Amino acid sequence: MTQIILFIFLLASNDAFAHSNIDTKHGACTLMIGKERGIHITVYQPSTQEGEVFCQQAPDLVETTVVLDFMEEDSKKLPFAFSIGYMNDDVLEPLSSLDFDVYPQGSMLLKFTPKQTGKYHGKVIFLNKDGHDKARDFDFYIGERHPSSAEPSSTQELIKWVMLFILVFGGVYVAYSKRINKDEDDF
């Protein structure tokens, strides 16, 4: 029974939705750039959202920091480049970039200030061990929700409230039953 309840909560959860080309396994926002090579993506807006971290959407039009952390140790030896631009309809307007370089500390940090709400495009380029360049793109949104992280459907909302009611009512019933049984035992 517990497994059924947990499964229903998973279905009703916003976190159960996919995030396009970003993998969110193990609670981390991960861009897979190869079969066994990934980069954790973390977005910060410390001037308005101190202590909050974001993945594919951030709320405010303020200086935004995108941090890419290499997951594999050998990635620290490969040259990487990273750029961010604003998607104005189908036209990419470049905003900020990091040139090809080796990042032995295992992280790339890029700051930019978004011009307006909407879709932004990140591109990671790296040279693999054979010297061939590879690119991996991802989209994120500022000031609006990512399309694949839409608000829960009305069915999901209904399931969530029904399950909450059942849990609360069940707890009250169990407590009441124990009290009644205790009162009967006292006679």
VEXVEX-764765 format. One record per residue (C-alpha): x, y, z. Coordinates in nm, 2 decimals. Layout:
residues N
PT        x        y        z
PT        X        Y        Z
...
end
This chain:
residues 187
PT        x        y        z
PT     0.00     0.00     0.00
PT     0.28     0.24     0.09
PT     0.44     0.18    -0.26
PT     0.11     0.27    -0.43
PT     0.09     0.59    -0.23
PT     0.45     0.69    -0.31
PT     0.39     0.61    -0.68
PT     0.08     0.84    -0.68
PT     0.28     1.12    -0.51
PT     0.55     1.07    -0.78
PT     0.29     1.11    -1.05
PT     0.15     1.42    -0.88
PT     0.50     1.58    -0.84
PT     0.64     1.85    -1.06
PT     0.97     1.68    -1.04
PT     0.85     1.38    -1.23
PT     0.85     1.57    -1.56
PT     1.14     1.55    -1.80
PT     1.37     1.84    -1.86
PT     1.44     1.80    -2.23
PT     1.82     1.74    -2.29
PT     1.91     1.80    -1.93
PT     1.91     1.49    -1.71
PT     1.81     1.54    -1.34
PT     1.92     1.20    -1.20
PT     2.03     1.19    -0.84
PT     1.90     1.55    -0.78
PT     2.16     1.71    -1.00
PT     2.10     1.90    -1.32
PT     2.33     1.71    -1.57
PT     2.42     1.78    -1.93
PT     2.54     1.45    -2.09
PT     2.82     1.54    -2.34
PT     2.91     1.18    -2.42
PT     2.82     0.82    -2.34
PT     2.99     0.83    -2.00
PT     3.08     1.20    -1.97
PT     2.86     1.46    -1.80
PT     2.86     1.81    -1.67
PT     2.66     1.94    -1.37
PT     2.48     2.27    -1.44
PT     2.40     2.51    -1.17
PT     2.25     2.85    -1.22
PT     2.26     3.12    -0.95
PT     2.10     3.46    -0.90
PT     2.26     3.57    -0.57
PT     2.14     3.93    -0.57
PT     1.77     3.83    -0.55
PT     1.77     3.46    -0.48
PT     2.05     3.41    -0.22
PT     2.11     3.05    -0.15
PT     1.88     2.92    -0.43
PT     2.01     2.71    -0.71
PT     1.84     2.66    -1.05
PT     1.87     2.42    -1.34
PT     1.67     2.52    -1.65
PT     1.49     2.82    -1.53
PT     1.57     3.12    -1.32
PT     1.31     3.38    -1.20
PT     1.48     3.73    -1.23
PT     1.64     3.96    -1.48
PT     1.95     4.01    -1.27
PT     2.31     3.91    -1.30
PT     2.31     3.53    -1.35
PT     2.59     3.29    -1.29
PT     2.61     2.96    -1.47
PT     2.85     2.71    -1.33
PT     2.95     2.39    -1.52
PT     3.12     2.13    -1.30
PT     3.29     1.84    -1.48
PT     3.18     1.50    -1.35
PT     3.48     1.29    -1.47
PT     3.83     1.37    -1.35
PT     3.98     1.33    -1.70
PT     3.76     1.62    -1.83
PT     3.99     1.85    -1.64
PT     4.25     1.78    -1.90
PT     4.04     1.85    -2.21
PT     3.98     2.20    -2.36
PT     3.63     2.34    -2.33
PT     3.45     2.65    -2.44
PT     3.11     2.77    -2.33
PT     2.87     3.04    -2.46
PT     2.53     3.18    -2.37
PT     2.29     3.37    -2.59
PT     1.94     3.50    -2.59
PT     1.70     3.33    -2.84
PT     1.51     3.62    -3.01
PT     1.26     3.41    -3.20
PT     1.49     3.19    -3.40
PT     1.79     3.42    -3.39
PT     2.06     3.37    -3.13
PT     2.19     3.69    -2.98
PT     2.53     3.62    -2.81
PT     2.57     3.75    -2.46
PT     2.88     3.60    -2.30
PT     3.13     3.33    -2.36
PT     3.44     3.15    -2.23
PT     3.71     3.07    -2.49
PT     3.87     2.73    -2.54
PT     4.08     2.65    -2.24
PT     4.17     2.37    -2.00
PT     3.99     2.40    -1.66
PT     4.21     2.20    -1.42
PT     3.99     2.30    -1.13
PT     3.70     2.11    -1.29
PT     3.46     2.41    -1.32
PT     3.37     2.68    -1.56
PT     3.19     2.99    -1.44
PT     3.01     3.23    -1.67
PT     2.83     3.55    -1.56
PT     2.58     3.74    -1.77
PT     2.29     3.98    -1.73
PT     1.98     3.88    -1.92
PT     1.82     4.15    -2.13
PT     1.46     4.02    -2.11
PT     1.26     3.73    -2.00
PT     1.25     3.43    -2.23
PT     1.46     3.15    -2.37
PT     1.84     3.15    -2.34
PT     2.07     2.90    -2.52
PT     2.39     2.75    -2.38
PT     2.65     2.57    -2.59
PT     2.93     2.36    -2.45
PT     3.21     2.28    -2.70
PT     3.50     2.05    -2.62
PT     3.78     1.86    -2.79
PT     3.76     1.49    -2.72
PT     4.07     1.27    -2.67
PT     4.11     1.23    -3.05
PT     4.11     1.61    -3.10
PT     3.77     1.62    -3.26
PT     3.54     1.90    -3.14
PT     3.20     1.81    -3.00
PT     2.92     2.04    -2.90
PT     2.62     2.00    -2.67
PT     2.34     2.26    -2.65
PT     2.09     2.32    -2.38
PT     1.81     2.57    -2.33
PT     1.70     2.75    -2.01
PT     1.45     3.02    -1.93
PT     1.47     3.34    -1.73
PT     1.16     3.50    -1.60
PT     0.93     3.22    -1.72
PT     0.89     2.85    -1.68
PT     1.06     2.59    -1.89
PT     0.80     2.43    -2.12
PT     0.87     2.08    -1.99
PT     0.83     2.18    -1.63
PT     0.48     2.30    -1.67
PT     0.24     2.34    -1.38
PT     0.08     2.02    -1.27
PT    -0.23     1.92    -1.46
PT    -0.57     1.94    -1.29
PT    -0.57     1.56    -1.26
PT    -0.24     1.57    -1.08
PT    -0.37     1.85    -0.85
PT    -0.68     1.65    -0.77
PT    -0.47     1.34    -0.70
PT    -0.25     1.54    -0.47
PT    -0.54     1.68    -0.27
PT    -0.72     1.35    -0.25
PT    -0.41     1.18    -0.12
PT    -0.35     1.45     0.13
PT    -0.71     1.42     0.25
PT    -0.68     1.04     0.28
PT    -0.35     1.08     0.48
PT    -0.50     1.34     0.72
PT    -0.83     1.16     0.76
PT    -0.65     0.83     0.80
PT    -0.43     0.98     1.08
PT    -0.73     1.13     1.26
PT    -0.91     0.79     1.23
PT    -0.62     0.60     1.37
PT    -0.58     0.84     1.66
PT    -0.96     0.83     1.73
PT    -0.97     0.45     1.71
PT    -0.68     0.42     1.96
PT    -0.86     0.66     2.20
PT    -1.19     0.47     2.17
PT    -1.01     0.14     2.23
PT    -0.83     0.28     2.53
PT    -1.16     0.41     2.67
PT    -1.32     0.06     2.63
PT    -1.02    -0.10     2.80
PT    -1.06     0.13     3.10
PT    -1.41    -0.02     3.17
end
